Amino acid sequence: RASLRPVTRGIGCSLLPGRSERALYGAPPGFPGGAMDLAYVCEWEKKPKSNHCPSIPLVCAWSCRNLIAFTTDLRNEEEKDLTHMVHIIDTEHPWDVYSVNSGHTEVITCLEWDQSGSRLLSADADGHIKCWSMTDHLANSWESTVGSMVEGDPVVALSWLHNGVKLALHVEKSGASNFGEKFSRVKFSPSLTLFGGKPMEGWIAVTISGLVTVSLLKPNGQVLTSTESLCRLRCRVALADVAFTGGGNIVVATSDGSSASPVQFYKVCVSVVNEKCKIDTEILPSLFMRCTTDPARKDKYPAITHLKFLARDMSEQVLLCASNQNNSIVECWSLRKEGLPVNNIFQQISPVVGDKQPMILKWRILSATNDLDRVSAVALPKLPISLTNTDLKVANDTKFFPGLGLALAFHDGSVHIVHRLSLQMMAVFYGSSSQRPVDEQTIKRQRTAGPLVHFKAMQLSWTSLALAGIDSHGKLSMLRISPSMGHVLDMNMSLRHLLFLLEYCMVTGYDWWDILLHVQPSMVQNLVEKLHEEYMRQNAALQQVLSTRIVAMKASLCKLSSSTIARVCDYHAKLFLIAISCTLKSLLRPHFLNTPDKSPGDRLTEICSKITDIDIDKVMINLKTEEFVLEMTTLQSLQQLIQWVGDFVLYLLASLPNQGSPVRPGHSFLRDGASLGMFRELMVVIRIWGLLKPSCLPVYTATSDTQDSMSLLFRLLTKLWLCCREENHVTEPDDTLIDECCLLPSQLLIPNIDWLPINDGIISKLQNKQLVRLQFGKAPGLIGHTVSSQFDAFVRAPGQPKIDHLRRLHLGAYPTEECKSCTRCGCVTMLKSPNKVTAVKQWEQRWIKNCLCGGLWRRMPLSYS
């Protein structure tokens, strides 16, 4: 009995210092103290009588699209009642908060995003669950459409059903060339499937009285709900969490809140029988916290305050925290399959060999901490890293990877990042209220100053490079977490961490805003080049899938450096070119139904690449012009997009004599054979359409009435394309071509290209590592914005006419139509379509959910600048 101690025989026991130890001795020798720092804080407007107060419990959730949802209560001073609010922000525009009266009659206990980051669940202490979705696909407009309820039974745990998609990260293979080696698809069954294996959407909730309720979203929009008891003997459930197994089952962990009681586990199976939801439950092995078996600590930590599975799809590992009024202890447990010893008598009768040995599931403790300050919040990583011995070695060799750590917030205002299995400290952050006291008088003053400000809810981003915390005053704090956890690594290793996570976001489609927090201007060029190299190593099929995503990623990186700011315009123009090319070529139809395998668009590309003639009419002869026949109204409705193609080609050719200046937009196109080839194809298509409907042709202002402007531009464009059509054999344009391009301004009026407006986001203000203070509902000014000044040459001045960047329509200096703006690149377009032609509606439907760059839309005020 005397040997029972909280020091475990597992992976290792960490030596996290308590508050008094930190005060006397500081952080452990060689410990990374600068691994976390505040990027920005956003708080509510201060009023004489503040009507914002944090909810108890306060909850927050972080989606894979980098949207953060959190709760506060709005106090009505006159009626003395509370309104339970849900606030949703985009991390790039945290001041643009969307606050909605949730309609919950009791305090909100759970918030949970779905796997796509576009829907949000909220549950309250009265058993009501609501599903929130975007209105018109706008990140700052939400509505609740469906929900479920367990009347009068508070919800303590909530989760969406698993969709069966799991991508594992292999940190030890981050240097591999193939994405398939770095990120592998894990065989994982959905919680429930429809006919054909399609996963069924829905959610599962656990209530305080021991009920489990499952709600399924049917394809017709109805909700199918069923409720069942976790076990026959129902008891109070103070804490619970939900995880999923690879076989499609659900595991629920529960605790009644007392450390003297066991932590219970249940397997839940969901099925649909005769159009009704059926729930089956089964009891799994339970556990007692190790601290309760130590006589010295048996009664020291009476309450279990936190119960979390280490990951939603990892039901074999669980994190427990027991606390008293001043201190806490954290334990990590793992469920293992062990052989059951067989008595010698039975061994003699029937010897047990090999796989015939009976097995039993048993919880084993992996690690535990020493006494800590009282834990106020826990945030778990979302990166699906396969935890192997290699990964643990990476952590122990001080080459830390952010996804290996979880965050603990304490009542003294500090935050620790600890390894998710060994619980060894990886990084620490001391808040303004948790500075280490230096003498006894300071300690006394701290004790009498009242309760300390601390995080009541925390969430790690999906790459674990950022941490959002909501404190006891309802203020949002955004913390950076160093990719190297503060340890001194060479630049190549730090870049490899960022590159690896950028590739992960590229493959999964997750937003990469939190990675940009760590990109310094000096890293941009290197990251863009490395990203392109890794992309070019992939097979052609994967390159085609990721072609637009990598361009958008390069654009967001180049925006962070003044030396690459002009390339942002090029990348967005390339995204627009790819979209126009796909759309216009998709309008082509084969003349006969029994045509070859190749579509008219593919044949157009093949013929234009083979025929290098500089005469546009000779190229047209080789095409089947009957495939290009369209209705006159359709051709006319496409004129704005056609005009952009014509203007951009003219702008590029006119800028060729200044090709030595990379700070000019369009510079990268002059050596991009693929993009020039696309322009060349589109010029041929436009020429053919012009024979059917001359008014759809691009309008040029020429000095001569007899000049064929399109033939002239096609001839010059073809000459330029021939110089760089082969990526490995790029030649310089000859003097004749440059001389002809020099004459263009005297032959045609060179148009002003409408580049993207300046993005009013926060990311470029955070590069100097200075804390930015913001206020909800109040946009910060752009004074002192170093990067914005670099954009001045490409942005329309205030008061000049504005443009719809997707429809290429002029909106006037002061638009009267409601507009929406991209949360990432700043692209602006009208909220409602003014068109009725089918072809244009198809074009607009491409951008109904996301922008060109993949960013979400947000509603703009009418007087946007």
Long-range contacts (C-beta under 8 A, 24 or more apart in sequence): 1-295, 4-293, 4-294, 4-295, 5-294, 6-290, 6-291, 6-294, 6-297, 6-329, 6-368, 6-370, 7-368, 8-290, 8-365, 8-366, 8-367, 8-368, 10-332, 10-364, 10-365, 10-366, 10-367, 11-366, 11-367, 11-392, 11-421, 11-422, 12-367, 12-422, 12-424, 13-367, 13-368, 13-369, 13-370, 13-423, 14-367, 14-369, 14-370, 14-418, 14-419, 14-422, 14-423, 14-424, 14-425, 15-370, 15-425, 16-369, 16-370, 16-372, 16-416, 16-418, 16-423, 16-425, 18-327, 18-370, 18-371, 18-372, 18-373, 19-373, 19-410, 19-412, 22-414, 22-436, 23-436, 23-437, 23-443, 26-436, 27-428, 28-425, 31-425, 31-428, 32-426, 32-427, 32-428, 32-482, 32-485, 32-486, 32-487, 33-428, 33-486, 34-482, 34-486, 35-417, 35-426, 35-427, 35-428, 35-429, 35-481, 35-482, 35-484, 35-485, 35-486, 35-487, 36-415, 36-417, 36-427, 36-428, 36-429, 36-467, 36-479, 36-480, 36-481, 36-482, 36-486, 37-429, 37-479, 37-480, 37-769, 38-477, 38-478, 38-479, 38-480, 38-771, 39-466, 39-478, 39-479, 39-480, 39-517, 39-766, 39-771, 39-772, 40-94, 40-477, 40-478, 40-762, 40-766, 40-771, 40-772, 40-773, 40-774, 41-475, 41-476, 41-477, 41-478, 41-771, 41-772, 41-773, 41-774, 42-89, 42-94, 42-95, 42-475, 42-476, 42-478, 42-774, 42-775, 42-776, 43-473, 43-474, 43-475, 43-476, 43-773, 43-774, 43-775, 43-776, 44-474, 44-475, 44-775, 44-776, 45-775, 45-776, 45-777, 45-778, 49-77, 51-75, 51-76, 51-77, 52-474, 53-82, 53-474, 54-456, 54-470, 54-471, 54-472, 54-473, 54-474, 55-84, 55-107, 55-108, 56-107, 57-107, 57-109, 57-456, 57-457, 58-456, 58-457, 58-470, 58-474, 59-108, 59-109, 59-110, 59-111, 59-457, 60-111, 60-457, 60-458, 60-459, 60-468, 60-470, 61-111, 61-112, 61-113, 61-120, 61-459, 62-113, 62-459, 62-460, 62-461, 62-462, 62-468, 63-113, 63-117, 63-118, 63-120, 64-113, 64-115, 64-116, 64-117, 64-382, 64-462, 64-508, 64-510, 64-511, 65-116, 65-117, 65-118, 65-139, 65-510, 65-511, 65-856, 66-90, 66-91, 66-92, 66-461, 66-462, 66-511, 66-513, 66-514, 67-91, 67-113, 67-117, 67-139, 67-856, 68-94, 68-459, 68-468, 68-476, 69-111, 69-113, 69-120, 70-111, 70-457, 70-470, 70-476, 71-102, 71-108, 71-111, 71-122, 72-474, 73-107, 74-101, 84-108, 84-124, 86-111, 86-120, 86-122, 86-132, 87-776, 88-120, 88-139, 88-140, 88-142, 89-476, 90-139, 90-140, 90-823, 90-856, 90-858, 91-466, 91-468, 91-478, 91-513, 91-514, 91-762, 92-513, 92-761, 92-762, 92-763, 92-823, 92-824, 93-760, 93-761, 93-762, 93-779, 93-823, 93-858, 94-476, 94-478, 94-762, 94-774, 94-776, 95-774, 95-775, 95-776, 95-777, 95-778, 95-779, 95-780, 96-140, 96-779, 96-858, 97-776, 97-777, 98-139, 98-140, 98-141, 98-142, 100-132, 100-142, 102-130, 102-144, 103-130, 103-144, 104-128, 104-130, 106-154, 109-154, 109-155, 109-156, 110-155, 110-156, 110-157, 110-158, 110-205, 111-158, 112-158, 112-159, 112-160, 112-203, 113-160, 114-160, 114-201, 115-160, 115-163, 115-165, 117-510, 117-511, 121-158, 121-160, 121-203, 123-155, 123-158, 123-205, 124-154, 124-155, 125-154, 125-155, 126-151, 126-152, 126-154, 127-151, 127-152, 127-153, 127-154, 127-155, 127-207, 129-155, 129-158, 129-203, 129-205, 129-215, 131-203, 131-217, 136-831, 137-848, 137-849, 137-850, 137-856, 137-857, 138-820, 138-856, 138-857, 138-858, 138-859, 139-823, 139-856, 139-857, 139-858, 140-858, 140-859, 141-859, 146-217, 146-221, 146-223, 147-223, 148-203, 148-205, 148-213, 148-215, 148-223, 148-225, 150-205, 150-207, 150-211, 150-213, 150-227, 153-207, 153-208, 153-209, 153-211, 154-207, 154-208, 155-205, 155-206, 155-207, 155-208, 156-206, 156-207, 156-208, 156-237, 156-238, 156-239, 156-240, 157-205, 157-206, 157-239, 157-240, 157-241, 157-242, 157-252, 158-203, 158-204, 158-205, 158-206, 158-242, 159-203, 159-204, 159-205, 159-242, 159-312, 160-201, 160-202, 160-203, 161-190, 161-191, 161-192, 161-199, 161-200, 161-201, 161-202, 161-203, 161-204, 161-214, 161-216, 161-250, 161-270, 162-188, 162-190, 162-191, 162-199, 162-244, 162-248, 162-312, 162-313, 163-190, 163-199, 163-201, 164-188, 164-189, 164-190, 164-193, 164-199, 164-248, 166-313, 166-384, 167-384, 167-507, 167-508, 168-384, 168-385, 168-386, 169-383, 169-384, 169-385, 169-386, 169-403, 169-504, 170-386, 171-385, 171-390, 171-391, 171-394, 171-401, 171-403, 171-404, 171-500, 172-388, 172-390, 172-391, 172-394, 174-496, 174-497, 174-500, 175-496, 177-534, 177-537, 178-537, 178-538, 179-503, 179-507, 179-534, 179-538, 179-542, 182-500, 182-503, 182-504, 183-503, 183-504, 183-507, 183-508, 186-246, 186-384, 187-246, 188-244, 188-246, 188-313, 189-246, 189-247, 189-248, 190-248, 191-244, 191-248, 191-249, 191-250, 191-270, 192-216, 192-248, 192-270, 192-271, 192-272, 193-248, 194-219, 200-272, 204-242, 204-250, 204-268, 204-270, 206-230, 206-237, 206-240, 206-242, 206-252, 206-254, 207-237, 208-236, 208-237, 208-238, 209-234, 209-236, 209-237, 210-234, 210-235, 210-236, 210-237, 210-254, 212-252, 212-266, 212-268, 212-279, 212-281, 214-268, 214-270, 214-277, 214-279, 216-270, 216-272, 216-277, 224-272, 224-275, 224-276, 224-277, 225-277, 226-276, 226-277, 226-278, 226-279, 227-279, 228-279, 228-280, 228-281, 229-281, 230-254, 230-264, 230-266, 230-268, 230-281, 231-264, 231-266, 231-281, 231-283, 238-304, 239-304, 239-305, 239-306, 239-307, 240-307, 241-307, 241-308, 241-309, 241-318, 242-309, 242-312, 243-309, 243-311, 243-312, 243-313, 243-314, 243-315, 244-312, 244-313, 244-315, 245-315, 246-313, 251-284, 251-309, 251-315, 253-307, 253-309, 253-318, 254-307, 255-304, 255-307, 257-303, 257-304, 258-302, 258-303, 258-304, 259-289, 259-291, 259-292, 259-301, 259-302, 259-303, 259-304, 259-322, 260-292, 260-302, 262-286, 262-287, 262-288, 263-287, 263-288, 263-289, 263-304, 263-307, 263-318, 263-320, 284-361, 285-335, 285-361, 285-362, 285-363, 286-363, 287-333, 287-363, 289-320, 289-322, 289-331, 290-331, 290-365, 290-368, 291-322, 291-329, 291-331, 291-368, 292-322, 297-329, 300-324, 300-327, 301-327, 301-328, 301-329, 305-375, 306-375, 306-378, 308-378, 308-380, 310-380, 310-406, 310-420, 310-421, 311-380, 311-381, 311-382, 311-384, 313-384, 317-366, 317-421, 319-378, 319-380, 319-406, 319-420, 321-375, 321-378, 323-374, 323-375, 324-374, 325-374, 326-373, 326-374, 327-371, 327-372, 327-373, 327-374, 328-371, 328-372, 328-373, 328-374, 328-375, 328-410, 329-368, 329-369, 329-370, 329-371, 329-372, 330-368, 330-369, 330-372, 330-375, 330-408, 330-418, 330-423, 331-365, 331-367, 331-368, 331-369, 332-365, 332-366, 332-367, 332-368, 332-420, 332-421, 332-422, 332-423, 333-363, 333-364, 333-365, 333-366, 334-363, 334-364, 334-365, 334-366, 335-361, 335-362, 335-363, 335-364, 336-361, 336-362, 336-363, 336-364, 337-361, 337-362, 338-362, 366-421, 366-422, 367-421, 367-422, 367-423, 368-423, 369-418, 369-423, 372-408, 372-410, 373-410, 373-411, 373-412, 373-414, 374-410, 374-411, 375-408, 375-409, 375-410, 375-411, 376-409, 376-410, 376-411, 376-454, 376-455, 376-456, 377-408, 377-409, 377-455, 377-456, 377-457, 377-458, 377-469, 378-406, 378-407, 378-408, 378-409, 378-458, 379-406, 379-407, 379-409, 379-458, 379-459, 379-460, 379-467, 380-406, 380-407, 380-420, 380-460, 381-405, 381-406, 381-420, 381-460, 381-464, 382-460, 382-461, 382-462, 382-464, 383-462, 383-463, 383-464, 383-504, 387-420, 387-421, 392-419, 392-421, 392-422, 395-419, 395-422, 395-424, 395-426, 396-422, 396-424, 398-487, 399-484, 399-487, 399-489, 399-493, 400-426, 400-427, 400-484, 400-485, 400-487, 401-483, 401-497, 402-463, 402-464, 402-465, 402-481, 402-482, 402-483, 402-485, 402-497, 403-463, 403-464, 405-464, 405-481, 405-485, 406-460, 407-458, 407-460, 407-467, 409-454, 409-455, 409-458, 409-469, 410-434, 410-454, 411-452, 411-454, 412-452, 412-454, 413-452, 413-453, 413-454, 413-455, 415-455, 415-458, 415-467, 415-469, 415-479, 417-481, 417-485, 426-485, 427-481, 427-482, 427-485, 427-486, 429-479, 461-514, 462-510, 462-511, 462-514, 463-501, 463-504, 463-505, 463-510, 463-512, 463-514, 463-515, 465-501, 465-514, 465-515, 465-517, 465-518, 466-514, 466-517, 480-517, 480-518, 482-518, 483-518, 495-523, 495-526, 495-527, 495-530, 498-523, 498-527, 499-527, 499-530, 499-531, 499-534, 502-527, 502-531, 502-553, 503-531, 503-534, 505-553, 506-535, 506-546, 506-549, 506-550, 506-553, 507-546, 509-549, 509-854, 511-824, 511-854, 511-855, 512-553, 512-556, 513-763, 513-824, 516-556, 516-557, 516-560, 516-763, 517-763, 517-766, 519-557, 519-560, 520-560, 520-767, 521-560, 521-561, 521-562, 521-563, 521-767, 522-561, 524-557, 524-558, 524-560, 524-561, 524-563, 524-564, 525-561, 525-563, 525-564, 527-557, 528-554, 528-557, 528-558, 528-564, 531-557, 547-578, 548-575, 548-578, 548-852, 548-854, 549-854, 551-575, 551-578, 552-824, 552-825, 552-852, 552-853, 552-854, 552-855, 555-825, 555-853, 556-824, 556-825, 556-853, 559-759, 559-763, 559-764, 559-787, 560-763, 560-764, 560-767, 560-787, 562-786, 562-787, 562-790, 565-663, 565-787, 565-790, 565-791, 566-662, 566-663, 566-664, 566-665, 566-667, 566-794, 567-662, 567-667, 567-668, 568-756, 569-665, 569-666, 569-755, 569-756, 569-794, 570-665, 570-666, 570-667, 570-668, 570-669, 572-755, 572-756, 572-825, 572-827, 572-852, 572-853, 573-648, 573-665, 573-666, 573-669, 573-755, 574-669, 574-672, 574-675, 575-852, 575-853, 576-644, 576-852, 577-645, 577-648, 577-675, 577-678, 577-679, 578-678, 579-846, 579-852, 580-641, 580-644, 580-645, 580-682, 581-678, 581-681, 581-682, 583-641, 583-842, 583-843, 583-846, 584-638, 584-641, 584-682, 584-685, 585-681, 585-685, 587-630, 587-634, 587-839, 588-627, 588-628, 588-685, 589-627, 589-629, 590-627, 591-624, 591-626, 591-627, 600-624, 600-627, 600-628, 604-681, 604-684, 604-685, 605-677, 605-681, 608-677, 608-680, 608-681, 608-684, 609-677, 609-725, 612-718, 612-722, 613-718, 614-714, 614-715, 614-718, 614-719, 615-711, 615-714, 615-715, 616-683, 616-684, 616-687, 616-710, 616-711, 616-714, 616-715, 617-687, 617-711, 619-684, 620-684, 620-687, 620-688, 623-684, 623-688, 625-688, 625-691, 628-685, 628-688, 628-689, 628-692, 629-692, 630-689, 630-692, 630-839, 632-692, 632-693, 633-837, 634-837, 634-838, 634-839, 635-689, 635-692, 635-693, 635-696, 636-693, 636-695, 636-696, 637-835, 637-837, 637-839, 637-840, 638-696, 638-839, 638-840, 639-695, 639-696, 640-807, 640-808, 640-809, 641-808, 641-843, 642-686, 642-689, 642-696, 642-697, 642-698, 643-698, 643-699, 643-808, 644-808, 645-679, 645-682, 645-683, 645-686, 645-698, 646-683, 646-686, 646-697, 646-698, 646-699, 646-700, 646-710, 646-713, 647-698, 647-751, 647-753, 648-679, 648-753, 649-679, 649-683, 649-713, 649-717, 650-700, 650-713, 650-744, 650-748, 650-750, 650-751, 651-750, 651-751, 651-753, 652-679, 652-717, 652-720, 653-713, 653-716, 653-717, 653-720, 653-741, 653-744, 654-741, 654-744, 654-745, 654-750, 656-720, 656-733, 656-737, 656-738, 656-741, 657-738, 657-741, 657-742, 659-733, 665-753, 665-755, 665-794, 666-753, 670-720, 670-724, 671-724, 671-730, 672-724, 673-721, 673-724, 673-725, 673-726, 673-727, 673-730, 676-717, 676-720, 676-721, 676-724, 676-725, 677-721, 677-725, 679-717, 680-714, 680-717, 680-718, 680-721, 683-710, 683-713, 683-714, 683-717, 684-714, 686-710, 687-714, 700-748, 700-749, 701-748, 701-749, 702-747, 702-748, 702-749, 703-746, 703-747, 703-748, 704-747, 707-747, 709-748, 712-747, 716-740, 716-741, 716-744, 754-796, 754-803, 754-805, 755-794, 755-795, 756-794, 756-805, 756-825, 756-826, 756-827, 757-795, 757-796, 757-802, 757-805, 757-826, 757-827, 757-828, 758-782, 758-788, 758-791, 758-795, 758-826, 759-824, 759-825, 759-826, 760-826, 761-823, 761-824, 761-826, 764-788, 798-865, 802-828, 803-828, 804-828, 804-829, 804-830, 805-829, 806-843, 806-844, 806-847, 806-852, 807-835, 807-840, 807-844, 809-834, 814-863, 815-862, 815-864, 816-862, 818-859, 818-860, 818-862, 819-860, 819-862, 819-864, 820-857, 820-858, 820-859, 820-860, 821-857, 821-858, 821-860, 821-864, 822-851, 822-852, 822-853, 822-855, 822-856, 822-857, 822-858, 823-855, 823-856, 823-857, 823-858, 824-851, 824-853, 824-854, 824-855, 824-856, 825-851, 825-852, 825-853, 825-855, 827-851, 827-852, 827-853, 827-855, 828-860, 828-864, 831-859
